[in-house]
Every structure is written in structure tokens, then in C-alpha cells.
Amino acid sequence: MEQKDPFATNALPSIEPTEQEGARSEPLNMSVRDPESSLILVVDDSADNVAMLSLDLQQQGYRVVTATDGEDAISVANYTLPNLIMMDISMPKVDGLGATRKIRENPALQNVPVIAVTAFGTEGFQRAAYDAGVSGYLTKPIDFARMHQLVSSLLDPKNSGKLTGWS
């Protein structure tokens, strides 16, 4: 029986970096929003959370790439141009809000939905997250049914990655 790495993600198509900081100029499959063509970046400093979210999203048919801190998230997002980002807020180096602001500086990523995933559920944290540019907010422990609904809604081309009043 073949052994598989539990942290491995679905393989990405061959991607050649461009001259500008290794970033691609076109997003992956931006015109088609179904699970098989949607790439989701999962960012969390906890390996358990990365594995749990990644495996669940892959079971839903999504392709997944991961990062373990805000700096890695910025780099991976600029290189892969995901269709959606699941961003932990409390992380070392660059926190999730700082990473979201930096990601929003890339014109190719300005409309990519970012879902804040955090243990902080207060109104003040939610406001700060939305001010930083997130499109949705999930509190830990994760309600997977709600997460699936939010991911699906944000990837729907009719919503253009933006939901208002969703908390």
C-alpha cells in the first residue's frame, strides 16, 4: 500500500514564474468556479489546523496550497494566485490582518476573497478584520457546514468574492 504524506496537497499545474517577483500574471481558472478548478490557500501556524482545513476542503473537491505564517501566505498567494484564502489571524512574523493588507496590494489579488479564521469572536476583532479586507469571518472551533456554505458563496461568480453583512 502506498504511503501518503497527510500534509500533501493536490498537485498544482506547472507554473512558470514571471520576471515580477516570481508572480504569475493570470490567476488560475478565474473564469470557472467549481471545486475541481478552485485553488484555496489555507494559512495557519498550527499544523493540526492546516491539516484539518486542507483535508476537509480537498474532500469537497478543492485544490489546496498551504502556508504557516503571514510572510509565507503573502509569498504563496503572489505565486499561485488562489481563488480564495482561509487566513488565521493570530500568527507569528506577520499576523493574518497584516498579511491580508499586503496581499490586497497586488492588483491580481485585490478581489480574491479572504476568510478570517480565528478564535477571536468579538465585534472589535470582526470589525478590524473587515477593515483589513476580509470577505468572511469564521470562529474556531470551525462549523464546517457554515464554512462550506461561506466558501461556496464567495467562490460563486455572481458574488465576485464579496459578501456584505456576512459574519
Backbone as CSV, one residue per row, in Angstrom:
resi,resn,N_x,N_y,N_z,CA_x,CA_y,CA_z,C_x,C_y,C_z
1,MET,0.841,-1.169,0.000,0.000,0.000,0.000,0.893,1.241,0.000
2,GLU,0.579,2.187,-0.843,1.366,3.403,-0.974,1.150,4.326,0.223
3,GLN,2.253,4.785,0.821,2.177,5.733,1.936,2.024,7.141,1.387
4,LYS,1.129,7.910,1.970,0.907,9.288,1.532,1.169,10.239,2.688
5,ASP,1.755,11.364,2.375,2.002,12.410,3.363,0.672,13.080,3.691
6,PRO,0.227,13.095,4.953,-1.078,13.691,5.286,-1.116,15.197,5.057
7,PHE,0.058,15.833,4.933,0.091,17.273,4.705,0.232,17.615,3.235
8,ALA,0.353,16.607,2.376,0.494,16.879,0.946,-0.819,17.415,0.399
9,THR,-0.701,18.317,-0.553,-1.895,18.873,-1.181,-1.965,18.400,-2.616
10,ASN,-3.104,18.625,-3.249,-3.234,18.274,-4.654,-2.159,18.979,-5.448
11,ALA,-1.665,18.313,-6.449,-0.601,18.901,-7.266,-1.135,20.083,-8.056
12,LEU,-0.318,21.105,-8.145,-0.655,22.271,-8.954,-0.183,22.039,-10.371
13,PRO,-0.838,22.665,-11.351,-0.323,22.575,-12.706,1.037,23.257,-12.766
14,SER,1.798,22.923,-13.764,3.105,23.541,-13.920,2.945,25.044,-14.034
15,ILE,3.664,25.776,-13.184,3.560,27.227,-13.145,4.945,27.806,-13.341
16,GLU,5.104,28.649,-14.319,6.377,29.315,-14.559,6.295,30.729,-14.011
17,PRO,7.236,31.119,-13.102,7.206,32.483,-12.572,7.553,33.512,-13.634
18,THR,6.966,34.702,-13.498,7.287,35.796,-14.395,8.427,36.595,-13.808
19,GLU,8.901,37.591,-14.541,10.015,38.386,-14.048,9.660,39.171,-12.797
20,GLN,8.400,39.524,-12.589,7.995,40.368,-11.467,7.808,39.527,-10.201
21,GLU,8.841,39.445,-9.368,8.816,38.772,-8.082,8.294,37.339,-8.157
22,GLY,8.483,36.670,-9.296,8.073,35.289,-9.422,6.570,35.089,-9.476
23,ALA,5.798,36.153,-9.631,4.336,36.034,-9.649,3.840,35.760,-11.056
24,ARG,2.766,34.995,-11.129,2.131,34.771,-12.422,1.273,35.979,-12.741
25,SER,1.058,36.214,-14.019,0.275,37.380,-14.403,-1.222,37.076,-14.505
26,GLU,-1.594,35.814,-14.593,-3.003,35.449,-14.708,-3.385,34.480,-13.595
27,PRO,-4.539,34.657,-12.977,-4.987,33.746,-11.937,-5.313,32.370,-12.505
28,LEU,-5.232,31.353,-11.661,-5.611,30.018,-12.062,-7.130,29.928,-12.198
29,ASN,-7.622,29.532,-13.355,-9.034,29.211,-13.559,-10.002,30.225,-12.973
30,MET,-9.754,31.503,-13.168,-10.626,32.511,-12.571,-12.012,32.555,-13.208
31,SER,-12.146,32.029,-14.422,-13.437,32.122,-15.082,-14.384,30.989,-14.686
32,VAL,-13.853,29.886,-14.176,-14.678,28.753,-13.802,-14.565,28.555,-12.303
33,ARG,-15.710,28.538,-11.608,-15.680,28.417,-10.150,-16.367,27.129,-9.706
34,ASP,-15.735,26.002,-9.958,-16.228,24.766,-9.396,-15.107,24.176,-8.555
35,PRO,-15.420,23.231,-7.671,-14.391,22.731,-6.770,-13.120,22.257,-7.475
36,GLU,-13.252,21.536,-8.579,-12.068,20.996,-9.236,-11.163,22.085,-9.795
37,SER,-11.686,23.258,-10.069,-10.857,24.312,-10.645,-10.505,25.400,-9.646
38,SER,-11.037,25.337,-8.434,-10.783,26.379,-7.443,-9.604,26.002,-6.554
39,LEU,-8.675,26.927,-6.438,-7.499,26.750,-5.601,-7.675,27.585,-4.340
40,ILE,-7.527,26.947,-3.184,-7.695,27.629,-1.906,-6.368,27.600,-1.154
41,LEU,-5.957,28.773,-0.670,-4.781,28.891,0.183,-5.237,28.845,1.636
42,VAL,-4.733,27.865,2.387,-5.037,27.727,3.811,-3.813,28.192,4.591
43,VAL,-4.016,29.180,5.477,-2.922,29.765,6.244,-3.212,29.627,7.735
44,ASP,-2.315,28.939,8.458,-2.452,28.804,9.906,-1.110,28.347,10.458
45,ASP,-0.728,28.853,11.629,0.541,28.444,12.220,0.440,27.113,12.955
46,SER,-0.755,26.570,13.102,-0.955,25.263,13.719,-1.038,24.196,12.622
47,ALA,-0.107,23.240,12.670,-0.105,22.162,11.672,-1.415,21.376,11.722
48,ASP,-1.974,21.192,12.918,-3.243,20.473,13.043,-4.369,21.204,12.315
49,ASN,-4.433,22.528,12.477,-5.476,23.303,11.802,-5.289,23.289,10.295
50,VAL,-4.041,23.411,9.831,-3.766,23.359,8.391,-4.228,22.013,7.836
51,ALA,-3.865,20.937,8.524,-4.248,19.601,8.052,-5.759,19.426,8.051
52,MET,-6.420,19.840,9.134,-7.869,19.671,9.252,-8.609,20.436,8.142
53,LEU,-8.260,21.709,7.964,-8.934,22.516,6.938,-8.606,22.014,5.532
54,SER,-7.340,21.711,5.294,-6.917,21.256,3.966,-7.605,19.961,3.566
55,LEU,-7.594,18.995,4.486,-8.219,17.712,4.171,-9.717,17.857,3.938
56,ASP,-10.376,18.677,4.752,-11.808,18.888,4.562,-12.092,19.535,3.205
57,LEU,-11.326,20.567,2.858,-11.538,21.242,1.572,-11.237,20.314,0.401
58,GLN,-10.204,19.483,0.534,-9.897,18.527,-0.526,-11.001,17.497,-0.668
59,GLN,-11.602,17.074,0.441,-12.730,16.157,0.367,-13.922,16.791,-0.342
60,GLN,-14.005,18.112,-0.298,-15.065,18.833,-1.007,-14.710,19.023,-2.479
61,GLY,-13.487,18.638,-2.881,-13.079,18.707,-4.277,-12.184,19.881,-4.625
62,TYR,-11.840,20.714,-3.653,-10.987,21.874,-3.918,-9.523,21.476,-3.944
63,ARG,-8.725,22.218,-4.700,-7.274,22.089,-4.654,-6.794,23.028,-3.559
64,VAL,-5.761,22.622,-2.830,-5.312,23.384,-1.669,-3.800,23.567,-1.696
65,VAL,-3.363,24.785,-1.364,-1.970,25.070,-1.046,-1.964,25.654,0.353
66,THR,-0.815,25.584,1.035,-0.791,25.998,2.430,0.382,26.928,2.733
67,ALA,0.235,27.649,3.843,1.295,28.489,4.388,1.147,28.459,5.904
68,THR,2.283,28.643,6.608,2.252,28.514,8.065,2.425,29.832,8.806
69,ASP,2.592,30.933,8.087,2.636,32.244,8.724,2.299,33.306,7.679
70,GLY,2.174,34.539,8.144,1.767,35.623,7.251,2.741,35.889,6.125
71,GLU,4.050,35.811,6.406,5.047,36.040,5.353,4.921,34.992,4.250
72,ASP,4.802,33.719,4.658,4.629,32.653,3.670,3.326,32.836,2.899
73,ALA,2.283,33.277,3.575,0.985,33.479,2.928,1.100,34.494,1.801
74,ILE,1.804,35.587,2.055,1.981,36.623,1.033,2.715,36.048,-0.170
75,SER,3.790,35.328,0.096,4.595,34.736,-0.974,3.800,33.709,-1.782
76,VAL,3.137,32.783,-1.087,2.363,31.737,-1.767,1.210,32.352,-2.558
77,ALA,0.529,33.329,-1.978,-0.587,33.977,-2.675,-0.108,34.677,-3.948
78,ASN,1.012,35.396,-3.865,1.535,36.090,-5.044,1.968,35.124,-6.131
79,TYR,2.451,33.957,-5.753,2.930,32.982,-6.732,1.794,32.165,-7.346
80,THR,0.836,31.729,-6.519,-0.209,30.821,-7.010,-1.498,31.514,-7.423
81,LEU,-1.715,32.743,-6.965,-2.963,33.480,-7.234,-4.189,32.594,-6.978
82,PRO,-4.416,32.253,-5.705,-5.545,31.368,-5.389,-6.881,32.043,-5.643
83,ASN,-7.915,31.217,-5.697,-9.272,31.724,-5.867,-9.877,32.179,-4.548
84,LEU,-9.337,31.686,-3.418,-9.850,32.027,-2.096,-8.741,31.763,-1.085
85,ILE,-8.728,32.535,0.000,-7.736,32.370,1.055,-8.448,32.205,2.392
86,MET,-8.056,31.167,3.149,-8.527,30.955,4.519,-7.374,31.411,5.403
87,MET,-7.528,32.531,6.132,-6.420,33.183,6.839,-6.619,33.190,8.351
88,ASP,-5.733,32.503,9.073,-5.705,32.615,10.533,-5.305,34.049,10.877
89,ILE,-5.790,34.571,11.970,-5.474,35.946,12.352,-4.234,36.014,13.239
90,SER,-4.148,35.178,14.242,-3.053,35.239,15.197,-1.931,34.296,14.774
91,MET,-0.860,34.868,14.194,0.287,34.087,13.722,1.570,34.853,13.985
92,PRO,2.695,34.128,14.030,3.982,34.805,14.212,4.412,35.542,12.943
93,LYS,5.438,36.341,13.066,6.024,37.142,11.987,5.035,38.207,11.550
94,VAL,4.184,37.899,10.590,3.145,38.820,10.121,1.798,38.180,10.454
95,ASP,0.942,38.897,11.186,-0.355,38.311,11.521,-1.274,38.295,10.308
96,GLY,-2.419,37.654,10.451,-3.340,37.491,9.332,-3.881,38.790,8.770
97,LEU,-4.094,39.787,9.619,-4.601,41.071,9.130,-3.532,41.800,8.330
98,GLY,-2.291,41.768,8.806,-1.188,42.385,8.063,-0.954,41.683,6.733
99,ALA,-1.031,40.359,6.750,-0.858,39.597,5.512,-1.977,39.906,4.521
100,THR,-3.201,40.028,5.016,-4.333,40.354,4.138,-4.139,41.721,3.504
101,ARG,-3.719,42.702,4.295,-3.474,44.043,3.737,-2.402,43.994,2.652
102,LYS,-1.327,43.252,2.904,-0.225,43.143,1.933,-0.686,42.413,0.677
103,ILE,-1.461,41.373,0.826,-1.983,40.622,-0.320,-2.868,41.523,-1.172
104,ARG,-3.661,42.376,-0.531,-4.555,43.286,-1.255,-3.794,44.316,-2.095
105,GLU,-2.490,44.513,-1.833,-1.684,45.450,-2.618,-1.384,44.918,-4.012
106,ASN,-1.478,43.600,-4.211,-1.249,43.002,-5.523,-2.548,43.123,-6.323
107,PRO,-2.527,43.851,-7.455,-3.757,44.029,-8.239,-4.414,42.708,-8.638
108,ALA,-3.630,41.675,-8.858,-4.193,40.380,-9.250,-4.908,39.693,-8.092
109,LEU,-4.687,40.156,-6.863,-5.291,39.523,-5.689,-6.312,40.411,-4.979
110,GLN,-6.557,41.606,-5.491,-7.441,42.548,-4.813,-8.856,42.017,-4.619
111,ASN,-9.334,41.210,-5.546,-10.711,40.708,-5.447,-10.801,39.260,-4.996
112,VAL,-9.673,38.674,-4.588,-9.699,37.297,-4.090,-10.289,37.317,-2.684
113,PRO,-11.341,36.555,-2.451,-11.942,36.556,-1.119,-11.002,35.964,-0.073
114,VAL,-10.965,36.601,1.089,-10.184,36.129,2.226,-11.159,35.880,3.365
115,ILE,-11.100,34.680,3.923,-11.930,34.341,5.076,-11.033,34.339,6.303
116,ALA,-11.343,35.185,7.277,-10.621,35.184,8.541,-11.061,33.962,9.337
117,VAL,-10.088,33.208,9.840,-10.365,32.030,10.659,-9.654,32.263,11.981
118,THR,-10.425,32.445,13.049,-9.817,32.866,14.308,-10.622,32.418,15.519
119,ALA,-9.950,32.394,16.657,-10.635,32.111,17.922,-11.263,33.372,18.497
120,PHE,-10.911,34.529,17.930,-11.412,35.810,18.428,-12.755,36.134,17.778
121,GLY,-13.824,36.087,18.565,-15.152,36.291,18.003,-15.796,37.616,18.367
122,THR,-15.052,38.519,19.000,-15.665,39.775,19.424,-15.926,40.694,18.228
123,GLU,-16.868,41.602,18.436,-17.220,42.551,17.377,-16.018,43.396,16.959
124,GLY,-15.168,43.767,17.907,-13.986,44.569,17.600,-13.021,43.844,16.676
125,PHE,-12.792,42.547,16.919,-11.917,41.765,16.039,-12.547,41.613,14.660
126,GLN,-13.854,41.381,14.618,-14.527,41.250,13.323,-14.417,42.546,12.540
127,ARG,-14.627,43.670,13.190,-14.525,44.965,12.517,-13.117,45.187,11.973
128,ALA,-12.105,44.872,12.786,-10.713,45.027,12.354,-10.416,44.131,11.147
129,ALA,-10.962,42.930,11.156,-10.744,42.005,10.042,-11.394,42.530,8.765
130,TYR,-12.622,42.985,8.858,-13.294,43.519,7.667,-12.606,44.792,7.183
131,ASP,-12.105,45.612,8.109,-11.358,46.814,7.719,-10.071,46.454,6.978
132,ALA,-9.476,45.312,7.329,-8.249,44.861,6.666,-8.530,44.275,5.287
133,GLY,-9.791,43.970,5.002,-10.140,43.486,3.668,-10.639,42.065,3.579
134,VAL,-11.026,41.451,4.716,-11.565,40.096,4.615,-12.989,40.132,4.066
135,SER,-13.382,39.005,3.490,-14.715,38.884,2.895,-15.659,38.076,3.768
136,GLY,-15.107,37.316,4.699,-15.908,36.480,5.576,-15.152,36.219,6.859
137,TYR,-15.858,35.734,7.875,-15.269,35.575,9.202,-15.791,34.289,9.819
138,LEU,-14.875,33.390,10.202,-15.244,32.151,10.878,-14.513,32.076,12.208
139,THR,-15.226,31.645,13.252,-14.579,31.475,14.550,-14.311,29.994,14.799
140,LYS,-13.220,29.756,15.530,-12.864,28.400,15.937,-13.596,28.087,17.233
141,PRO,-14.036,26.876,17.457,-13.923,25.741,16.553,-14.789,25.936,15.310
142,ILE,-14.298,25.436,14.201,-14.937,25.653,12.901,-16.236,24.871,12.783
143,ASP,-17.273,25.552,12.359,-18.543,24.940,11.973,-18.381,24.630,10.484
144,PHE,-18.117,23.355,10.153,-17.783,23.003,8.778,-18.938,23.228,7.806
145,ALA,-20.166,23.026,8.248,-21.303,23.289,7.360,-21.329,24.777,6.986
146,ARG,-21.106,25.637,7.952,-21.073,27.078,7.698,-19.885,27.444,6.808
147,MET,-18.719,26.808,7.073,-17.540,27.062,6.255,-17.803,26.681,4.793
148,HIS,-18.408,25.517,4.565,-18.704,25.086,3.200,-19.633,26.074,2.506
149,GLN,-20.645,26.542,3.223,-21.585,27.498,2.660,-20.883,28.814,2.326
150,LEU,-20.030,29.297,3.221,-19.316,30.552,3.006,-18.337,30.433,1.838
151,VAL,-17.570,29.352,1.792,-16.620,29.146,0.691,-17.362,29.096,-0.635
152,SER,-18.429,28.319,-0.681,-19.217,28.197,-1.912,-19.786,29.544,-2.348
153,SER,-20.317,30.306,-1.399,-20.889,31.614,-1.722,-19.833,32.580,-2.235
154,LEU,-18.664,32.578,-1.614,-17.611,33.504,-2.018,-16.988,33.125,-3.356
155,LEU,-17.015,31.844,-3.701,-16.480,31.415,-4.995,-17.495,31.535,-6.123
156,ASP,-18.749,31.813,-5.773,-19.795,31.980,-6.784,-19.501,33.243,-7.599
157,PRO,-19.368,33.122,-8.942,-19.034,34.293,-9.758,-20.046,35.440,-9.623
158,LYS,-21.281,35.149,-9.266,-22.279,36.214,-9.100,-21.958,37.105,-7.912
159,ASN,-21.219,36.588,-6.938,-20.891,37.373,-5.754,-19.581,38.139,-5.899
160,SER,-18.792,37.834,-6.928,-17.498,38.483,-7.170,-16.615,38.486,-5.937
161,GLY,-16.702,37.442,-5.117,-15.834,37.330,-3.942,-16.189,38.255,-2.808
162,LYS,-17.328,38.937,-2.881,-17.696,39.886,-1.826,-19.055,39.516,-1.257
163,LEU,-19.134,39.494,0.029,-20.415,39.332,0.707,-20.516,40.453,1.717
164,THR,-21.643,41.071,1.800,-21.820,42.115,2.796,-22.714,41.597,3.892
165,GLY,-22.400,41.963,5.108,-23.218,41.563,6.237,-23.051,40.126,6.663
166,TRP,-22.063,39.421,6.108,-21.840,38.033,6.482,-20.890,38.006,7.648
167,SER,-21.264,37.387,8.744,-20.337,37.297,9.883,-20.354,35.919,10.457
